[in-house]
Amino acid sequence: MAIITLVERSQIELMQHHTIQYIAATLAVLVFLLGMNFTVALKVITTPL
């Protein structure tokens, strides 16, 4: 079993934290863009002719 020093462990935790933040930010942008597209689509569909 490998011995992980405190420094290595904190570096790993920091990388994991940044990865989670990156994934969360990416998902937030995707949801926002999908919401904007859906809103535009609804406006196009529901505009009176």
PDB file with one MODEL, atoms N, CA, C and O in Angstrom:
MODEL        1
ATOM      1  N   MET A   1       0.847  -1.187   0.000  1.00  0.00           N
ATOM      2  CA  MET A   1       0.000   0.000   0.000  1.00  0.00           C
ATOM      3  C   MET A   1       0.890   1.247   0.000  1.00  0.00           C
ATOM      4  O   MET A   1       1.809   1.365   0.810  1.00  0.00           O
ATOM      5  N   ALA A   2       0.615   2.139  -0.884  1.00  0.00           N
ATOM      6  CA  ALA A   2       1.438   3.343  -0.999  1.00  0.00           C
ATOM      7  C   ALA A   2       1.084   4.331   0.107  1.00  0.00           C
ATOM      8  O   ALA A   2      -0.078   4.486   0.483  1.00  0.00           O
ATOM      9  N   ILE A   3       2.106   4.984   0.609  1.00  0.00           N
ATOM     10  CA  ILE A   3       1.897   6.009   1.636  1.00  0.00           C
ATOM     11  C   ILE A   3       1.781   7.360   0.936  1.00  0.00           C
ATOM     12  O   ILE A   3       2.701   7.797   0.245  1.00  0.00           O
ATOM     13  N   ILE A   4       0.641   8.011   1.124  1.00  0.00           N
ATOM     14  CA  ILE A   4       0.417   9.326   0.504  1.00  0.00           C
ATOM     15  C   ILE A   4       0.678  10.394   1.561  1.00  0.00           C
ATOM     16  O   ILE A   4       0.085  10.369   2.639  1.00  0.00           O
ATOM     17  N   THR A   5       1.557  11.318   1.248  1.00  0.00           N
ATOM     18  CA  THR A   5       1.858  12.386   2.200  1.00  0.00           C
ATOM     19  C   THR A   5       0.699  13.371   2.247  1.00  0.00           C
ATOM     20  O   THR A   5      -0.168  13.375   1.373  1.00  0.00           O
ATOM     21  N   LEU A   6       0.698  14.195   3.269  1.00  0.00           N
ATOM     22  CA  LEU A   6      -0.366  15.190   3.420  1.00  0.00           C
ATOM     23  C   LEU A   6      -0.374  16.169   2.251  1.00  0.00           C
ATOM     24  O   LEU A   6      -1.434  16.591   1.790  1.00  0.00           O
ATOM     25  N   VAL A   7       0.822  16.525   1.774  1.00  0.00           N
ATOM     26  CA  VAL A   7       0.914  17.459   0.646  1.00  0.00           C
ATOM     27  C   VAL A   7       0.294  16.842  -0.596  1.00  0.00           C
ATOM     28  O   VAL A   7      -0.485  17.489  -1.296  1.00  0.00           O
ATOM     29  N   GLU A   8       0.642  15.583  -0.870  1.00  0.00           N
ATOM     30  CA  GLU A   8       0.083  14.906  -2.042  1.00  0.00           C
ATOM     31  C   GLU A   8      -1.431  14.777  -1.922  1.00  0.00           C
ATOM     32  O   GLU A   8      -2.160  14.978  -2.894  1.00  0.00           O
ATOM     33  N   ARG A   9      -1.892  14.444  -0.732  1.00  0.00           N
ATOM     34  CA  ARG A   9      -3.330  14.294  -0.528  1.00  0.00           C
ATOM     35  C   ARG A   9      -4.057  15.621  -0.756  1.00  0.00           C
ATOM     36  O   ARG A   9      -5.112  15.651  -1.389  1.00  0.00           O
ATOM     37  N   SER A  10      -3.493  16.712  -0.242  1.00  0.00           N
ATOM     38  CA  SER A  10      -4.137  18.013  -0.413  1.00  0.00           C
ATOM     39  C   SER A  10      -4.122  18.434  -1.884  1.00  0.00           C
ATOM     40  O   SER A  10      -5.063  19.068  -2.361  1.00  0.00           O
ATOM     41  N   GLN A  11      -3.051  18.080  -2.599  1.00  0.00           N
ATOM     42  CA  GLN A  11      -3.002  18.395  -4.032  1.00  0.00           C
ATOM     43  C   GLN A  11      -4.071  17.620  -4.793  1.00  0.00           C
ATOM     44  O   GLN A  11      -4.723  18.162  -5.686  1.00  0.00           O
ATOM     45  N   ILE A  12      -4.247  16.346  -4.433  1.00  0.00           N
ATOM     46  CA  ILE A  12      -5.265  15.526  -5.091  1.00  0.00           C
ATOM     47  C   ILE A  12      -6.657  16.087  -4.805  1.00  0.00           C
ATOM     48  O   ILE A  12      -7.486  16.185  -5.709  1.00  0.00           O
ATOM     49  N   GLU A  13      -6.914  16.456  -3.544  1.00  0.00           N
ATOM     50  CA  GLU A  13      -8.221  17.005  -3.185  1.00  0.00           C
ATOM     51  C   GLU A  13      -8.476  18.319  -3.913  1.00  0.00           C
ATOM     52  O   GLU A  13      -9.600  18.591  -4.333  1.00  0.00           O
ATOM     53  N   LEU A  14      -7.436  19.131  -4.062  1.00  0.00           N
ATOM     54  CA  LEU A  14      -7.579  20.402  -4.766  1.00  0.00           C
ATOM     55  C   LEU A  14      -7.919  20.167  -6.235  1.00  0.00           C
ATOM     56  O   LEU A  14      -8.774  20.848  -6.802  1.00  0.00           O
ATOM     57  N   MET A  15      -7.237  19.190  -6.848  1.00  0.00           N
ATOM     58  CA  MET A  15      -7.525  18.867  -8.250  1.00  0.00           C
ATOM     59  C   MET A  15      -8.955  18.362  -8.406  1.00  0.00           C
ATOM     60  O   MET A  15      -9.649  18.737  -9.351  1.00  0.00           O
ATOM     61  N   GLN A  16      -9.395  17.517  -7.483  1.00  0.00           N
ATOM     62  CA  GLN A  16     -10.762  16.999  -7.541  1.00  0.00           C
ATOM     63  C   GLN A  16     -11.759  18.138  -7.394  1.00  0.00           C
ATOM     64  O   GLN A  16     -12.771  18.178  -8.094  1.00  0.00           O
ATOM     65  N   HIS A  17     -11.474  19.065  -6.482  1.00  0.00           N
ATOM     66  CA  HIS A  17     -12.370  20.203  -6.257  1.00  0.00           C
ATOM     67  C   HIS A  17     -12.476  21.048  -7.520  1.00  0.00           C
ATOM     68  O   HIS A  17     -13.573  21.444  -7.914  1.00  0.00           O
ATOM     69  N   HIS A  18     -11.341  21.324  -8.155  1.00  0.00           N
ATOM     70  CA  HIS A  18     -11.359  22.121  -9.380  1.00  0.00           C
ATOM     71  C   HIS A  18     -12.084  21.390 -10.501  1.00  0.00           C
ATOM     72  O   HIS A  18     -12.792  22.012 -11.293  1.00  0.00           O
ATOM     73  N   THR A  19     -11.911  20.073 -10.573  1.00  0.00           N
ATOM     74  CA  THR A  19     -12.601  19.284 -11.596  1.00  0.00           C
ATOM     75  C   THR A  19     -14.104  19.369 -11.399  1.00  0.00           C
ATOM     76  O   THR A  19     -14.851  19.548 -12.360  1.00  0.00           O
ATOM     77  N   ILE A  20     -14.550  19.239 -10.150  1.00  0.00           N
ATOM     78  CA  ILE A  20     -15.984  19.321  -9.856  1.00  0.00           C
ATOM     79  C   ILE A  20     -16.511  20.711 -10.198  1.00  0.00           C
ATOM     80  O   ILE A  20     -17.597  20.834 -10.762  1.00  0.00           O
ATOM     81  N   GLN A  21     -15.763  21.750  -9.867  1.00  0.00           N
ATOM     82  CA  GLN A  21     -16.188  23.114 -10.194  1.00  0.00           C
ATOM     83  C   GLN A  21     -16.285  23.296 -11.706  1.00  0.00           C
ATOM     84  O   GLN A  21     -17.220  23.931 -12.195  1.00  0.00           O
ATOM     85  N   TYR A  22     -15.327  22.746 -12.447  1.00  0.00           N
ATOM     86  CA  TYR A  22     -15.330  22.861 -13.905  1.00  0.00           C
ATOM     87  C   TYR A  22     -16.553  22.168 -14.492  1.00  0.00           C
ATOM     88  O   TYR A  22     -17.228  22.714 -15.365  1.00  0.00           O
ATOM     89  N   ILE A  23     -16.833  20.958 -14.006  1.00  0.00           N
ATOM     90  CA  ILE A  23     -17.994  20.214 -14.502  1.00  0.00           C
ATOM     91  C   ILE A  23     -19.280  20.970 -14.169  1.00  0.00           C
ATOM     92  O   ILE A  23     -20.171  21.072 -15.012  1.00  0.00           O
ATOM     93  N   ALA A  24     -19.384  21.497 -12.959  1.00  0.00           N
ATOM     94  CA  ALA A  24     -20.580  22.230 -12.550  1.00  0.00           C
ATOM     95  C   ALA A  24     -20.771  23.476 -13.408  1.00  0.00           C
ATOM     96  O   ALA A  24     -21.891  23.777 -13.823  1.00  0.00           O
ATOM     97  N   ALA A  25     -19.693  24.199 -13.676  1.00  0.00           N
ATOM     98  CA  ALA A  25     -19.788  25.403 -14.498  1.00  0.00           C
ATOM     99  C   ALA A  25     -20.191  25.054 -15.925  1.00  0.00           C
ATOM    100  O   ALA A  25     -21.001  25.755 -16.532  1.00  0.00           O
ATOM    101  N   THR A  26     -19.633  23.978 -16.460  1.00  0.00           N
ATOM    102  CA  THR A  26     -19.977  23.546 -17.814  1.00  0.00           C
ATOM    103  C   THR A  26     -21.449  23.174 -17.902  1.00  0.00           C
ATOM    104  O   THR A  26     -22.132  23.560 -18.851  1.00  0.00           O
ATOM    105  N   LEU A  27     -21.941  22.429 -16.923  1.00  0.00           N
ATOM    106  CA  LEU A  27     -23.357  22.047 -16.911  1.00  0.00           C
ATOM    107  C   LEU A  27     -24.252  23.276 -16.786  1.00  0.00           C
ATOM    108  O   LEU A  27     -25.301  23.345 -17.426  1.00  0.00           O
ATOM    109  N   ALA A  28     -23.848  24.244 -15.969  1.00  0.00           N
ATOM    110  CA  ALA A  28     -24.639  25.461 -15.806  1.00  0.00           C
ATOM    111  C   ALA A  28     -24.746  26.214 -17.129  1.00  0.00           C
ATOM    112  O   ALA A  28     -25.821  26.701 -17.479  1.00  0.00           O
ATOM    113  N   VAL A  29     -23.651  26.311 -17.857  1.00  0.00           N
ATOM    114  CA  VAL A  29     -23.671  26.987 -19.158  1.00  0.00           C
ATOM    115  C   VAL A  29     -24.568  26.238 -20.133  1.00  0.00           C
ATOM    116  O   VAL A  29     -25.342  26.857 -20.863  1.00  0.00           O
ATOM    117  N   LEU A  30     -24.472  24.908 -20.153  1.00  0.00           N
ATOM    118  CA  LEU A  30     -25.311  24.115 -21.056  1.00  0.00           C
ATOM    119  C   LEU A  30     -26.788  24.305 -20.739  1.00  0.00           C
ATOM    120  O   LEU A  30     -27.598  24.475 -21.650  1.00  0.00           O
ATOM    121  N   VAL A  31     -27.146  24.277 -19.460  1.00  0.00           N
ATOM    122  CA  VAL A  31     -28.544  24.470 -19.060  1.00  0.00           C
ATOM    123  C   VAL A  31     -29.004  25.865 -19.454  1.00  0.00           C
ATOM    124  O   VAL A  31     -30.117  26.033 -19.952  1.00  0.00           O
ATOM    125  N   PHE A  32     -28.162  26.862 -19.238  1.00  0.00           N
ATOM    126  CA  PHE A  32     -28.514  28.237 -19.602  1.00  0.00           C
ATOM    127  C   PHE A  32     -28.752  28.358 -21.105  1.00  0.00           C
ATOM    128  O   PHE A  32     -29.745  28.947 -21.534  1.00  0.00           O
ATOM    129  N   LEU A  33     -27.838  27.799 -21.907  1.00  0.00           N
ATOM    130  CA  LEU A  33     -27.980  27.894 -23.360  1.00  0.00           C
ATOM    131  C   LEU A  33     -29.210  27.140 -23.849  1.00  0.00           C
ATOM    132  O   LEU A  33     -29.922  27.617 -24.732  1.00  0.00           O
ATOM    133  N   LEU A  34     -29.461  25.966 -23.280  1.00  0.00           N
ATOM    134  CA  LEU A  34     -30.660  25.217 -23.656  1.00  0.00           C
ATOM    135  C   LEU A  34     -31.911  26.006 -23.287  1.00  0.00           C
ATOM    136  O   LEU A  34     -32.874  26.038 -24.053  1.00  0.00           O
ATOM    137  N   GLY A  35     -31.900  26.638 -22.127  1.00  0.00           N
ATOM    138  CA  GLY A  35     -33.035  27.468 -21.707  1.00  0.00           C
ATOM    139  C   GLY A  35     -33.245  28.630 -22.655  1.00  0.00           C
ATOM    140  O   GLY A  35     -34.383  28.946 -23.002  1.00  0.00           O
ATOM    141  N   MET A  36     -32.173  29.269 -23.077  1.00  0.00           N
ATOM    142  CA  MET A  36     -32.293  30.389 -24.016  1.00  0.00           C
ATOM    143  C   MET A  36     -32.858  29.902 -25.348  1.00  0.00           C
ATOM    144  O   MET A  36     -33.737  30.544 -25.923  1.00  0.00           O
ATOM    145  N   ASN A  37     -32.353  28.769 -25.837  1.00  0.00           N
ATOM    146  CA  ASN A  37     -32.856  28.227 -27.101  1.00  0.00           C
ATOM    147  C   ASN A  37     -34.322  27.864 -26.991  1.00  0.00           C
ATOM    148  O   ASN A  37     -35.093  28.102 -27.921  1.00  0.00           O
ATOM    149  N   PHE A  38     -34.712  27.294 -25.871  1.00  0.00           N
ATOM    150  CA  PHE A  38     -36.108  26.905 -25.663  1.00  0.00           C
ATOM    151  C   PHE A  38     -37.003  28.139 -25.630  1.00  0.00           C
ATOM    152  O   PHE A  38     -38.100  28.131 -26.190  1.00  0.00           O
ATOM    153  N   THR A  39     -36.529  29.206 -24.967  1.00  0.00           N
ATOM    154  CA  THR A  39     -37.297  30.450 -24.885  1.00  0.00           C
ATOM    155  C   THR A  39     -37.480  31.054 -26.272  1.00  0.00           C
ATOM    156  O   THR A  39     -38.578  31.488 -26.622  1.00  0.00           O
ATOM    157  N   VAL A  40     -36.418  31.084 -27.057  1.00  0.00           N
ATOM    158  CA  VAL A  40     -36.497  31.620 -28.419  1.00  0.00           C
ATOM    159  C   VAL A  40     -37.442  30.774 -29.258  1.00  0.00           C
ATOM    160  O   VAL A  40     -38.242  31.314 -30.022  1.00  0.00           O
ATOM    161  N   ALA A  41     -37.359  29.452 -29.127  1.00  0.00           N
ATOM    162  CA  ALA A  41     -38.233  28.556 -29.883  1.00  0.00           C
ATOM    163  C   ALA A  41     -39.685  28.799 -29.509  1.00  0.00           C
ATOM    164  O   ALA A  41     -40.553  28.817 -30.382  1.00  0.00           O
ATOM    165  N   LEU A  42     -39.962  28.985 -28.231  1.00  0.00           N
ATOM    166  CA  LEU A  42     -41.340  29.246 -27.800  1.00  0.00           C
ATOM    167  C   LEU A  42     -41.848  30.557 -28.383  1.00  0.00           C
ATOM    168  O   LEU A  42     -42.998  30.636 -28.815  1.00  0.00           O
ATOM    169  N   LYS A  43     -41.009  31.584 -28.401  1.00  0.00           N
ATOM    170  CA  LYS A  43     -41.419  32.875 -28.951  1.00  0.00           C
ATOM    171  C   LYS A  43     -41.732  32.739 -30.435  1.00  0.00           C
ATOM    172  O   LYS A  43     -42.695  33.330 -30.924  1.00  0.00           O
ATOM    173  N   VAL A  44     -40.926  31.965 -31.152  1.00  0.00           N
ATOM    174  CA  VAL A  44     -41.153  31.768 -32.586  1.00  0.00           C
ATOM    175  C   VAL A  44     -42.450  31.003 -32.808  1.00  0.00           C
ATOM    176  O   VAL A  44     -43.228  31.340 -33.701  1.00  0.00           O
ATOM    177  N   ILE A  45     -42.684  29.973 -31.997  1.00  0.00           N
ATOM    178  CA  ILE A  45     -43.878  29.134 -32.167  1.00  0.00           C
ATOM    179  C   ILE A  45     -45.142  29.909 -31.810  1.00  0.00           C
ATOM    180  O   ILE A  45     -46.159  29.780 -32.491  1.00  0.00           O
ATOM    181  N   THR A  46     -45.086  30.712 -30.748  1.00  0.00           N
ATOM    182  CA  THR A  46     -46.302  31.340 -30.218  1.00  0.00           C
ATOM    183  C   THR A  46     -46.560  32.738 -30.769  1.00  0.00           C
ATOM    184  O   THR A  46     -47.532  33.373 -30.361  1.00  0.00           O
ATOM    185  N   THR A  47     -45.738  33.237 -31.670  1.00  0.00           N
ATOM    186  CA  THR A  47     -45.994  34.572 -32.220  1.00  0.00           C
ATOM    187  C   THR A  47     -47.227  34.524 -33.115  1.00  0.00           C
ATOM    188  O   THR A  47     -47.365  33.623 -33.943  1.00  0.00           O
ATOM    189  N   PRO A  48     -48.118  35.494 -32.946  1.00  0.00           N
ATOM    190  CA  PRO A  48     -49.318  35.519 -33.795  1.00  0.00           C
ATOM    191  C   PRO A  48     -48.956  35.825 -35.246  1.00  0.00           C
ATOM    192  O   PRO A  48     -48.069  36.636 -35.510  1.00  0.00           O
ATOM    193  N   LEU A  49     -49.625  35.190 -36.159  1.00  0.00           N
ATOM    194  CA  LEU A  49     -49.348  35.398 -37.587  1.00  0.00           C
ATOM    195  C   LEU A  49     -50.123  36.595 -38.110  1.00  0.00           C
ATOM    196  O   LEU A  49     -50.020  36.929 -39.291  1.00  0.00           O
TER     197      LEU A  49
ENDMDL
END
